[in-house]
Amino acid sequence: MEITNTNKKIESLSVEKAKEWVSGKKGAEFVLLDVRQPEEYKTGHIPGAIFIPLPDLIGRVGELDPAKAVLAYPFR
């Protein structure tokens, strides 16, 4: 897989800013991505989030809709 620069903006958001951003969007306009480990995901997650552990993301990035913004959580 080749990774290219698509000139898309990457931002870090505070929890408050993320909540504000999500409340102003419709579900069809963004993807909520959970990048935690399987054990963490099993203990609880946000309904509707796509689960792709961070170490697997490069190989599975094709599962994400490139036309939608991605809000990923968390990057500890």
Secondary structure, DSSP 8 states (H G I E B T S, - for coil): --------------HHHHHHHHHTS-GGGEEEEE-S-HHHHHT---TT-EE--GGGHHHHGGGS-TTSEEEEE---
